[in-house]
Amino acid sequence: MDAVVIGSGVIGLTTGIALAEAGLSTTIRTAGTGAATTSFAAGAVWGPVRCGPPERTTGWAATGLEVMTELAKDPGTGIRLTAGREVSPTQARPPDWLDLLPGPVGPAELPDGYVSGWHYTAPLATMPVYLDYLAGRFRDAGGTIEIAPVTDLTEPAVPLIVNCTGVAARHLAGDPAVVPVRGQVVIVANPGIDEFYIDHNDASSDYVYLFPHGDQVLLGGTATEGADDLTPRPEVAERILRDIAAIYPQLRGAEVLEHRVGLRPVRPEVRLERRELPGGRVLWHNYGHGGGGVTLAWGCAREISASVA
């Protein structure tokens, strides 16, 4: 074995693919896959949010945009190019990273009480499908996935170890800079909505957003810093449904299909960093992507694979 990737969220799977497709014999070790990962609860539209620094994340995001746009040509990936709007109750301007998009960014139709907003098209991933696609692509490249929790990042006796453990890096890597930011969402039956919606109000830990995924809609959400419980809170779900129904009345009484909770690994800066280990081995840290994991995954993974090719 040439490499072990620790973690099987979108960062770990994408890193595993990059290494395996570069010719390395690669294993992913993880405490759980699919629904057990934070990635499963993501929205997840392209955009480097709650992550930094801009001088690095912009380049990684550009790579992610290129790859995800190409993947959107295959329905089996779970990615499609989707239009939508971000709106704000205060005067705001589109983030600079929207300049990376090839299509226009224009004014959005505003709900009552909102004063600014923008409309654009970007890749949107249905995460249960996308994670299955990534796992299948990794295995097709010769990779293996083991359910084997890791308690020591330096323990795998292989030349290359990659730490993609998200919030768990706080303990595994001894890094207090990575903080869990709890996100709770509600999945409901889709009455025919085909555009995403994001309330660009960052003044509260209560968010309002909507991402359509075929016959389902993901509704959110929260951004509760420091909270690490994974059990859905009924009062939070009720607030989400109430707030989004004020914008989309057709969602009143929508059939609730599922509740999901994930812990965003927020850090002042993404930690993509190489460390030399005894015996010529190498440990790469690849975590702290905040709300931009889907967006940054391919750029970070290719930076690692390029260093060992």
N, C-alpha and C positions, 0 to 999 in steps of 0.2 A: 504494500500500500504506500502511495506517495503522499496523500493528504487526507486529513480529517477536518471536516467542517462541523462545528458545534452549533446546532440550532437549525430548525426546519421551517421558519417563517419565510417570507418572501426574500429576505436578505440571504439567509442560509441556502435556500434552494437555488437562487440565482447564482450565488458564488460557487456552489457545487457544480452547476452546469458549466460555468466559465472554465473551471479547472478541468472537469472531465472532458469537455470538448477541446481543451488544449492538449489532451493526451495524458493527463495524470490519472492514475488509479485512485479514485476518491470515494470516501465514505462520509455520509452525514450521520452524526450521532445526535440524538435529540430525546428530550423527555416526553414529547408528544407531537403529533402531526395534525394537519388539517384544522379541525375545529378547536384543537387545544392551543393554537397559536394566536397571537394578537392580530396577525395579518388577516385571519378569517373574518374579523369584525370590521375590517376597513371598508370605506365607501365604494370605490377608491379611485378618485379622479387624479389624473396627472397634475402635479404642482408641488414644488418644494416648500411645504409649509411647516412651521414649527421646527425648523432645522437651520443649521449654519455650519461654516461661515459662507456668505454669498460668493466669495471669490473661488470657492471650491464647489459648492453645491450647484452653481449655475452650469458648470461643465458637466457634472454628473447628470443633472436634469436633462441637459441637451441630448446626452447619450440615451437616457431613458425614453425621451420623446421619440427619437429615431427608431429605437427598437420596438417600442409599443405601437407606434404607427404602422410598422411593418407587420407586427403580430395581429393587428386588427383586421388584416386581410383574410385571416383564418378564423371562422366562427368558433372553432374548437378551443381556441385559447382563452375565451371568456372576455376578450378585449374588443371594444368597438369605439369608434370615434363618435362622440356625443356632444351635442350642443347644450348650453345651459347658461345660467346667469349667477353672478354674485351681486348682492345688494347691501347697502349700508344705510343706517339711520342718520349718519353724519356724513359730511363731505369727505370723500375718499377718492383715491385714484387707483387704477389697476396696478398690481405689482409689476416691477420691472421684468420679472421672469416670463411674463406673458408675451414679451417681445420675441421669444423663441418660437412661438407658434406660427406656422405658415399662413394661417387664415386670419381674417380680420378680427379685431377686438372692438366692439361697438357698444353704444349705449344700451342698457337693459330696460325692459319694462319694469317699473317700480311698483311694489305694493304700497298701500296707504301708509303714510308715516315714514317712508324712506326717501332720501334725497339724492342718492347717487348709486350707480351700479354699472356693471359692464357685462357684455354677452360675448361668448366665445365658444369654440369647439376644441375639445381635447380628448385624449384616450381615457376611457373609463373601464375599469376591470371589475368583473363579477368574481369576487375573490375565491369562493369555493371552487369555481370552475378553473380559474387561473392557477390556483395552487395545485390542483390535480394535473393541469397541463405541465407545470414546472416539474413536478415530481416524476411524471412520465418521461419528460424530455431528459431529465437527469439519469433515470434508469436506462433509457435508450442509449445514452452515451457511455454506459458501462458502470455507472455509479450505483452504490448500495445505500439504503437507509436503515439504520439500526435504532430501535427504541432502547436507548442506554444512557440514562442521565449521567452527566459528567460533573464531578465535583472539584476537579483540578485541571485547569486549562493546559497545563504542561504535561499531563499524564500520558496522552496518546503517544506511543513510541513510533512516530512517523516524522519524515523530514519537514512537513509543513502542516501547521495547525491554524485554523481560522476561527476566531471567536465571533460568532454571529448570534449572541444570546440575548440581545435586546435589553430589557429591564433587568434580567438576571445577571448582567455584567456588573451591576452595582455590587453584588456579593462575590461573584466568581472572579472578577478582575479587581476587586477592591476599589471601585470607582464611585465615590459619592456624588459625582457630578451628573450621573445619569439618574433621572427621577421618573417614577411612573406617573403618567397623566391618564387617568381613567376615562375611557370612552364607552358609553352605553348606547346601543341602537335598537330599533324595533323594525322587524321585517313584516310587511303587510302585503296583501294581494294588490296588484297594480290595476287601478280602474282605467288606465289608458294614458298615463303620464309618460312622456318620452324625453323630457329635458331635465337636467339636474338643477338644483337650487341651493345656494349657499348664502346664509345671512352673515355678512362680514362684520359682525359686531363682536369685538374681542374684549368687551368690558365685563363680561360675565363668564362663569364656567358652564353656563347653560347655553348650548348652541342650537341653532335651527338649520337643518340641511336635509336634502332629499336627493337620493341617487336611484334612478330607475334601472332595474336589471331584468328586462324581459317581463315576465308575468308577476314579478315581485318588485317592491320598492323598499329601499333601505332608508329609514328615517332616523335622524339624530338631532341632537346628541349631547354629549357632555365632554368637558375637558377639566376634570377635577385633579389638580396637582397633588401628588403625595398619596392619593387613595390607591389601594392595591387589592381591593376585594373584587372578586370575579362573579359574584352572584348578582343577577339583575335586580334592581330595586323597583318595586311596583310604582312608587310615587314618581320616580324619574320617567318611567315609561308613560305614565299618564300625562305628565307635563309635556313630553315630546309629542305625543299624539294631539294634545290640545293646541300646542303652538303651531304645528305644521298644518293642522286643519283650519287655522285662522287664515293661512295663505292659500291652501288648497282645500276648499270646502268639500270637494268630491271624495276626500279621504276620511270624512266623518263616518264613523261606523265601519271602516275598512276591516276586513278579516285579519287579525293578528296571527302571523304564522310562526314567529320565532323572536326570541330576545337574545342579543349577543353583547358581550362585554370584552374589551381588550385594553391592555395597558401600553400606551404609547411610550417608547423609550426616548424621552426628551433629554437633551443635553445641550449646553451652550454651543458646542461644536460636535459634528459627527467625528467619531474617533476611527479614522482609517489610518492605521499606524503599524509599522513593522518593528518587531522586537527579536533580537537574536537570543537563542537559547543555547545552553551547553550542548556540545557535541555537534555543532553545525546546524542544529535544527532552527526553524523559524516559526514564530507566532505572529500572525496578523490579527489585530483587533479591527472589527468591522461592525460597529454598533452606534447607537445614539442618533438614529435617523428621524426621531420625532414623528411628525405626521407625514413625512415624505418618503417612507420606506419603499413603496411601489415605484415612486418617481426616481429615486436615487440608486436603486438596487443594481441595475445593469452597469451604470458608470463606475460604481465602487467595485463590483465584481471584476470588471475588465481591467481595472487598475491593478488589482491583485494578480490576476492571471498573466498580465503582461510582464509583471516583475519576476515570474518564475518560468516563463516560456523559454 
